[in-house]
Amino acid sequence: MARVKQTELAVLCVLGVQPMTGYAVRAAIREQLGFFWSESFGQIYPALAELERTGLVERHEGTRAGSSTYSLTSDGRARLVQLLKEPDAPAPRRDGLMLRLFFGRVLGPDACRELVERARDSARQQLAAYEGVRATVESETAFPEHQAYWLITISAGEYSARAAIEWADETLASLDGQRERYVR
């Protein structure tokens, strides 16, 4: 799925929960989807303008002067369903840690160990954050029809974080065995 379509999908998704301002769309993407999705203001406002131009969203006068609230039209809801049914096209992966470790012989095991320890610490922080989000979602009462689906995505993040921690522990043990073979 092309980048523009991905932005369109993300905007339609959050507007599918409830009408909101452009700023609130960005905040919802950052706060609710931020563990697996990001969009910038520079992407959101042009997407909203295009969605309005094509009749997929409607703009309404906001509560503050000069602000607007956007909501899905029936065509917008149909487009949302259509986009959600399309298979996801994976983006090319760019992982700086894997690049460094692949050429880790140049760095040596101690430097690689530091990189992996930082990655493990980051995964531990992510896991703690997911656990906090899980507690918030489980106590959420405003959108009960969404709760089970939100918990599915949180679970995926928790599994990924746990796997990253386990991988890091195994990798650190492997790097310990590389010390005696490393010669600069």
VOPAGU-2260 file (C-alpha; in pm, 1 decimal, decimal comma):
REM VOPAGU-2260
SITE   aa  ch    i         X         Y         Z
SITE  MET   A    0       0,0       0,0       0,0
SITE  ALA   A    1     148,1     336,4    -102,8
SITE  ARG   A    2     252,1     585,4     166,9
SITE  VAL   A    3     -28,9     829,1      76,3
SITE  LYS   A    4    -283,9     548,3     106,6
SITE  GLN   A    5    -135,0     450,2     443,1
SITE  THR   A    6    -178,0     807,8     571,6
SITE  GLU   A    7    -532,9     815,9     434,7
SITE  LEU   A    8    -605,3     487,9     612,7
SITE  ALA   A    9    -464,6     608,0     946,2
SITE  VAL   A   10    -665,3     933,0     932,1
SITE  LEU   A   11    -985,7     753,4     834,6
SITE  CYS   A   12    -930,3     497,8    1112,7
SITE  VAL   A   13    -907,0     751,9    1392,6
SITE  LEU   A   14   -1197,7     952,8    1251,4
SITE  GLY   A   15   -1391,1     625,1    1242,4
SITE  VAL   A   16   -1378,7     619,0    1622,5
SITE  GLN   A   17   -1516,1     970,3    1662,8
SITE  PRO   A   18   -1512,0    1313,5    1492,4
SITE  MET   A   19   -1211,8    1526,4    1585,4
SITE  THR   A   20    -992,8    1819,7    1489,6
SITE  GLY   A   21    -677,8    1779,9    1282,8
SITE  TYR   A   22    -473,7    1833,2    1597,1
SITE  ALA   A   23    -674,4    1563,3    1775,9
SITE  VAL   A   24    -619,8    1328,1    1478,9
SITE  ARG   A   25    -242,9    1376,0    1516,4
SITE  ALA   A   26    -265,9    1331,7    1894,8
SITE  ALA   A   27    -474,7    1014,2    1859,2
SITE  ILE   A   28    -226,3     866,9    1613,3
SITE  ARG   A   29      65,9     957,8    1838,7
SITE  GLU   A   30     -90,4     852,6    2170,2
SITE  GLN   A   31    -302,2     555,6    2069,1
SITE  LEU   A   32    -120,5     417,5    1767,0
SITE  GLY   A   33     227,9     546,4    1841,9
SITE  PHE   A   34     368,2     206,6    1933,8
SITE  PHE   A   35     325,0      87,0    1578,3
SITE  TRP   A   36     234,0     390,7    1364,8
SITE  SER   A   37     339,6     751,2    1312,5
SITE  GLU   A   38     228,5    1041,9    1100,3
SITE  SER   A   39     344,6    1403,4    1102,0
SITE  PHE   A   40     130,9    1716,0    1093,2
SITE  GLY   A   41     279,5    1766,5     746,9
SITE  GLN   A   42     107,8    1445,5     634,9
SITE  ILE   A   43    -218,7    1474,2     827,7
SITE  TYR   A   44    -344,5    1816,2     719,3
SITE  PRO   A   45    -294,1    1756,9     345,1
SITE  ALA   A   46    -462,9    1416,5     388,4
SITE  LEU   A   47    -760,3    1579,7     563,0
SITE  ALA   A   48    -787,6    1839,8     286,0
SITE  GLU   A   49    -778,8    1568,3      17,6
SITE  LEU   A   50   -1029,9    1351,7     206,1
SITE  GLU   A   51   -1262,1    1652,3     232,5
SITE  ARG   A   52   -1213,6    1737,3    -136,6
SITE  THR   A   53   -1308,1    1381,5    -236,2
SITE  GLY   A   54   -1611,3    1373,7      -5,0
SITE  LEU   A   55   -1477,8    1114,9     237,9
SITE  VAL   A   56   -1481,4    1351,6     537,1
SITE  GLU   A   57   -1686,1    1657,1     627,4
SITE  ARG   A   58   -1548,8    1961,7     800,7
SITE  HIS   A   59   -1757,4    2131,0    1068,8
SITE  GLU   A   60   -1705,9    2453,0    1262,5
SITE  GLY   A   61   -1498,2    2375,4    1571,6
SITE  THR   A   62   -1559,2    2490,6    1924,9
SITE  ARG   A   63   -1274,6    2743,8    1902,1
SITE  ALA   A   64   -1259,8    3024,3    1648,9
SITE  GLY   A   65   -1082,4    2906,6    1335,9
SITE  SER   A   66   -1082,7    2539,9    1434,2
SITE  SER   A   67   -1253,5    2263,3    1243,7
SITE  THR   A   68   -1379,0    1920,1    1339,0
SITE  TYR   A   69   -1375,1    1643,0    1082,7
SITE  SER   A   70   -1607,1    1342,9    1060,4
SITE  LEU   A   71   -1642,5    1053,6     819,7
SITE  THR   A   72   -1910,3    1062,0     553,1
SITE  SER   A   73   -2083,3     739,6     450,5
SITE  ASP   A   74   -1844,3     726,5     151,9
SITE  GLY   A   75   -1557,1     778,6     395,7
SITE  ARG   A   76   -1670,6     484,3     608,0
SITE  ALA   A   77   -1697,7     268,2     293,0
SITE  ARG   A   78   -1345,8     375,9     187,3
SITE  LEU   A   79   -1216,9     294,9     536,6
SITE  VAL   A   80   -1358,0     -57,8     513,5
SITE  GLN   A   81   -1212,7     -98,0     162,9
SITE  LEU   A   82    -864,9      12,4     275,2
SITE  LEU   A   83    -873,5    -205,1     586,6
SITE  LYS   A   84    -951,4    -510,6     372,1
SITE  GLU   A   85    -650,1    -453,2     145,4
SITE  PRO   A   86    -340,5    -657,9     233,1
SITE  ASP   A   87     -58,2    -460,7     385,0
SITE  ALA   A   88     250,3    -417,4     170,8
SITE  PRO   A   89     550,6    -445,7     400,3
SITE  ALA   A   90     786,0    -151,4     394,7
SITE  PRO   A   91    1153,9    -218,8     329,8
SITE  ARG   A   92    1319,7    -282,8     663,2
SITE  ARG   A   93    1598,9     -55,4     778,8
SITE  ASP   A   94    1741,9    -168,5    1110,4
SITE  GLY   A   95    2055,8      12,8    1219,0
SITE  LEU   A   96    2127,0    -231,6    1501,2
SITE  MET   A   97    2121,2    -530,8    1264,9
SITE  LEU   A   98    2347,2    -347,0    1019,3
SITE  ARG   A   99    2599,2    -279,5    1296,0
SITE  LEU   A  100    2585,0    -633,6    1431,2
SITE  PHE   A  101    2618,0    -787,8    1084,3
SITE  PHE   A  102    2949,7    -604,3    1055,2
SITE  GLY   A  103    3022,8    -645,7    1425,2
SITE  ARG   A  104    3364,2    -799,1    1358,8
SITE  VAL   A  105    3481,1    -446,1    1284,9
SITE  LEU   A  106    3346,5    -318,1    1619,3
SITE  GLY   A  107    3437,2    -617,0    1830,5
SITE  PRO   A  108    3231,0    -802,8    2087,8
SITE  ASP   A  109    3248,2    -539,6    2362,8
SITE  ALA   A  110    3109,3    -261,8    2142,0
SITE  CYS   A  111    2845,6    -498,6    2004,6
SITE  ARG   A  112    2758,3    -596,7    2360,8
SITE  GLU   A  113    2690,8    -232,1    2445,7
SITE  LEU   A  114    2462,9    -197,5    2142,1
SITE  VAL   A  115    2267,9    -510,5    2237,0
SITE  GLU   A  116    2239,6    -404,9    2602,5
SITE  ARG   A  117    2091,3     -72,0    2490,4
SITE  ALA   A  118    1848,4    -255,8    2261,6
SITE  ARG   A  119    1747,3    -483,6    2551,3
SITE  ASP   A  120    1695,9    -182,3    2779,6
SITE  SER   A  121    1480,9     -21,1    2511,3
SITE  ALA   A  122    1274,3    -340,2    2473,5
SITE  ARG   A  123    1224,6    -352,9    2849,6
SITE  GLN   A  124    1102,3       7,8    2843,5
SITE  GLN   A  125     868,5     -73,3    2554,5
SITE  LEU   A  126     730,5    -373,7    2742,0
SITE  ALA   A  127     664,6    -159,1    3049,3
SITE  ALA   A  128     493,8     101,6    2830,1
SITE  TYR   A  129     275,8    -164,6    2667,6
SITE  GLU   A  130     179,8    -294,2    3010,3
SITE  GLY   A  131      77,2      58,9    3108,9
SITE  VAL   A  132    -125,7     101,7    2791,9
SITE  ARG   A  133    -287,9    -238,3    2851,3
SITE  ALA   A  134    -399,4    -126,6    3198,8
SITE  THR   A  135    -543,1     194,2    3054,2
SITE  VAL   A  136    -729,1      15,2    2774,2
SITE  GLU   A  137    -863,3    -251,0    3010,2
SITE  SER   A  138   -1009,9      23,9    3228,7
SITE  GLU   A  139   -1143,8     221,2    2927,5
SITE  THR   A  140   -1520,0     250,2    2919,1
SITE  ALA   A  141   -1574,5     508,4    2641,6
SITE  PHE   A  142   -1521,9     269,0    2348,0
SITE  PRO   A  143   -1604,3     -85,6    2464,9
SITE  GLU   A  144   -1667,9    -204,3    2107,5
SITE  HIS   A  145   -1300,4    -129,6    2025,2
SITE  GLN   A  146   -1140,8    -269,3    2341,4
SITE  ALA   A  147   -1082,2    -630,0    2226,5
SITE  TYR   A  148    -918,3    -508,9    1904,0
SITE  TRP   A  149    -698,7    -259,0    2084,1
SITE  LEU   A  150    -586,8    -533,8    2322,5
SITE  ILE   A  151    -488,8    -753,7    2025,8
SITE  THR   A  152    -246,4    -489,0    1900,1
SITE  ILE   A  153    -108,5    -428,2    2248,9
SITE  SER   A  154     -50,6    -802,3    2284,2
SITE  ALA   A  155     149,8    -804,9    1959,3
SITE  GLY   A  156     371,0    -528,3    2094,9
SITE  GLU   A  157     420,1    -712,4    2423,8
SITE  TYR   A  158     519,7   -1030,9    2240,6
SITE  SER   A  159     764,4    -840,4    2020,3
SITE  ALA   A  160     922,8    -669,4    2320,7
SITE  ARG   A  161     956,3    -999,3    2509,2
SITE  ALA   A  162    1109,8   -1162,9    2201,0
SITE  ALA   A  163    1358,1    -874,4    2166,8
SITE  ILE   A  164    1458,8    -916,4    2531,7
SITE  GLU   A  165    1505,3   -1292,5    2489,1
SITE  TRP   A  166    1704,4   -1239,6    2167,2
SITE  ALA   A  167    1925,6    -982,6    2342,9
SITE  ASP   A  168    1997,3   -1220,2    2631,6
SITE  GLU   A  169    2096,5   -1498,0    2387,2
SITE  THR   A  170    2305,2   -1258,0    2182,4
SITE  LEU   A  171    2490,0   -1128,7    2487,1
SITE  ALA   A  172    2582,1   -1486,2    2581,4
SITE  SER   A  173    2704,8   -1545,6    2224,9
SITE  LEU   A  174    2912,0   -1226,5    2228,7
SITE  ASP   A  175    3077,2   -1334,9    2552,2
SITE  GLY   A  176    3206,6   -1636,8    2361,2
SITE  GLN   A  177    3346,3   -1412,7    2085,4
SITE  ARG   A  178    3586,3   -1216,3    2306,2
SITE  GLU   A  179    3875,5   -1461,5    2281,6
SITE  ARG   A  180    3844,5   -1482,1    1901,2
SITE  TYR   A  181    3842,8   -1106,3    1844,2
SITE  VAL   A  182    4174,0    -959,3    1732,8
SITE  ARG   A  183    4202,7    -604,6    1606,3
